[in-house]
């Protein structure tokens, strides 16, 4: 596996705090996001690299392993166990007249190429977990409004997964056992799928809540009345109060986005009224407005 300098990918140094890492990730993710760079293969590649770097450095445990083991950080636990076992065997053999510690196979050579692990640990092979895979799945916002199944192709293999309603942009889920093969009979790695959600709707999503602006004619704003607005999955009737002001917000409870892995629960929908000034007035309409202006002035 080729070594990738994740610190360089995010444009930070090893002295960076977790807060610095998060800030650098957000800044670069906005810059290279597919929504901002449509049909740009280089930006898409950079976006994947940035997500991978954040997955490692943004997690304190993963970062610690990466700092110590570099490209082999995913095998840190296995390495530590094998080292501990090797030290223990060396100690036992030195005190029972057996072989010294120098007689053991080089652990890293045994793990990553060179001599066979047969004979290491008294003829037993050390098993290593397979490499984790990372993939990105691009979906429309409407795709994640309902739970559904989808078939993906990863390394020429078809995988059927369930995508829960309410999943968020940038969220990553783990598919256990669909990563690289293990070594020496070790378990397979996992597949991590990061979702890139494109929003081509008139709704703005913020967590579980949705927001949209609705035009309201001046006459309804002044006199009040009933209107019908489009929700994400249908329509809803609203009663407009007389003398409604421009920018007025109303909340439609439970008409927002599904809450992730909470069946039947939804956020709220917030409607902001944008009052439209009438145009192309007839002479009669102008006269009536003039009359209103005179009445207000008296």
N, C-alpha and C positions, 0 to 999 in steps of 0.2 A: 504494500500500500504506500503510495507516494506521500511524503511529508508535506503538509500544508500549514503555513504559518498563519494561524487564525487571528493573531494580534495584528499582523500586517494587513489581513483582509479587512478588518474593521478600522484600520488606521489609528491604532492605539499602541501603547507600550505595555510591557509586562507589569508595570507599576500601576496600571489603571485600576480604579475601584469598580465594584459591580455597577455602581450608578453610572460611571463613565462608559462602561460597556453597553449598558442599556441605551444611553443617549446616542452613542455612536451607531448602534444598530438601527435605532429609529430613524436617524437622519439619513443613513444610507438606504434603508428599506423604502423610504419615501422617494428617494432619488431614482432608484432602479426598479420600482414596482411596475409590474406589467401594465397596470392601468395607465400609468404615466408614459410608458414606453411601448405602445402597442406594436406588435410585429418586429420587435427589436431583439434579435437572438442574443446579442452580446449583453444587453441589459438583463435579459432573462437569466443568462448564465451567472452574471454578477449577483443577481437577486438570490439565486440558489446558494452561491458561495457565502453570501452574507448570512442567510438563514442557518446554514450549517455551522458557521463560526459562532453564531449566537447560541445555538443549541449546546455547544460545548462550553464556551467561556461564560455564558449567562447562567450556568448552573455551577455553584461553588464546588461541588464534589467532582464534577466532570473537569472543571478547570484545574483543580489540584492534580488530578491524574494526568491531564494533558501536559501540565508544566513539568511533571516528573518523567513521563514516559513518551512524550511526543506522539508520533504517529501510532504507537502501540497502546495509547491510553485506554482503549476499550478492553484491553486484556489485563488491566492493572490488577484486578482482584486475583486472577489466575496466577499472575507473575508473583505476587506477594505470597500466595499460598505455597507455590512451588519453591520459592526462596526459603521460606520458613521450614518446609519439609527437608530441603537440601541441607540446611544448617544443622537440623536435628539429626539427620542420618550421618553427617560428618562427625558430629560430636559423639554419637554412639559407637561408630567404627573406630574412632581414635582411642576410645576407652575400652574397647574389647579386642584390641590387637588387629582390627580389620584394616581396610583401606583408609587412607587419609582423604581429606576433603579435596586435595588436588586431583584425585583420581576420577572425580565426577565429570560428566560431560558438561560443557559450557551451556548453561541454561538457554541463553539467547540464541546460540547457534542451533540448539536442538529445536527451539520453537520456530525460528524463522528461516531455517534452511541449513544445509551442511549435514552434519552427522545425524543419523537416525536416533530417535529417542529410545529405541530398544536398548536395554542395558541401563538406561537412566532410571533411577529409583528402583534399582534391583530388578531390572527387566520389565518394569511396568511403564507404560506410556502415559505421558501427561496429556490430558484431554483439554482442548481449548475451544471456547465458544466462537462461533462464526462471526464475521463482520456484520455490523448493522448496515442496512441500506437506507438511503434517504430519497424520497420522491416528492414531487409537487403535483397537486391536482388542481386545475383551474375549473371553477364552477361559476354559474350565474347566481345572483342572490336568490332568485326564484327557485333554484335547484335545492337550496337548503332550507326552504320553508317547511318541507315535509320530509320525514324519514324515508329514505329509499335505498335500494341496493344498486350497486354499480360494479361492472367488471373492469379491472385494470390489467394492463400488461406490464410486468416488471421483469426485466431480463428474460424476455420471451415466454414468460409464464403468466397464465391468466389467473387473476386472484379476484374472487367475488367478495366485496366488502359491503357492510351496512353503514351508510352515512346518516348519523342522527340529525334530526331537525335542530336548527339553532346553532350549528357550528359556526365559529367566527373566522374572519379573515386572519390568516397567519397562524391559526391554531394547528397543532400537530397531534396526531393520534398514532398509537403504536399497534401494529399488527404482529403479534407474537409468532416467532418461528418462520417468518418469510424473508429473512435476511440471507447472508452467505452461509455456506456449509461449514460445519465445525471441523476441527482438525483432530486427528487421532480418535475419532468417535465422539467428539464433543458436540454439544447442542448447536443448532442453527442460531444465527443472529436474528434480530428483529427488523421489521420494516417500519420506518417512520414516514408518515405522509403529512405534508404540510399543505394546508388549503389556501389557495389564492382565489378570493371571491370577488367577482366583478359585479358592480352594481349599475345596471342600465335602467333603473326604475326612477320614477319621480320622488321616491322615498329616500330619506337619509336614515341610515341605521346607526344607532349608538347603543351598543350592548343589546339589550332586549327591546329597547324602545325604538319607535319609528317616528319620523318627522316629515311633514310635507306642507307646502304652501298651497292655499286654495284661493282663487280669485273670487271676489264678492262684488256684485254690482252696487253702485252707490245707493240705489233706491231701496234695495233689501237691507243694506247697512243702516240706512236712516230709519226706515219704517219697520224693519224686522220681517221675519218670514221663515219658511221652511226651505231647506236646500238638501240635495243629495250629493254626498262626496264618495270618492273611490277609496276604499281601504285596500290593503295588500291582497286580500282574497275575496273581495266582493264590494258591496256598497253599504252605506249607512246614511240614515236621515238625521239632519241636525236642525235644531230650532235656533234661528239667529235672533238675538235680542235687539229691540229697537235701539238706535243710536250707537251701534257697534263701531268701535274705533279701528283704524288701520293698525295692523300688527297684533290684534287681539288673538290670544291663544286659547284653544279649547282642548280638553283631554278626552279621548275615547278609551275608556278602561278596557284592558285585555284585547285591544285590537292591534297590538304591536307584533313583535316577532316571537316565535316559539322560544321558550327557555330551554337551554341545552340539557337533554336527558331528564326533563321534567314533563312527562306527558300531560297534555291538556292545559299547561300553564303558559301564559303569554305576557309579554310586556305591554306597554300602552302606546297608543298612537296620538301624537300631538299635531293638531291642525293650526296653522297660522293664517289668519285672513289677510289678503292683499286686496284692498278696496280699489276698484278700477274707476277712474274718472270718465264719465261718458264723453264720447266724441261725436263729431258730425251731427251736432244738434240742429233741430229745425228752428225756424224763427219763433214758433209758438213756445218751444221748450226754452229758448233763450229768454223770452218774455217772462215765463213762469219763474225762472231762476232769478231774474232781475227783481220780480215782485217779492220773492223770498228774501233777497238781499236787503230790499227796502224795509221789509218787516223786521228783520234782525237789527236794522240800524235804528229803528224807532224805540 
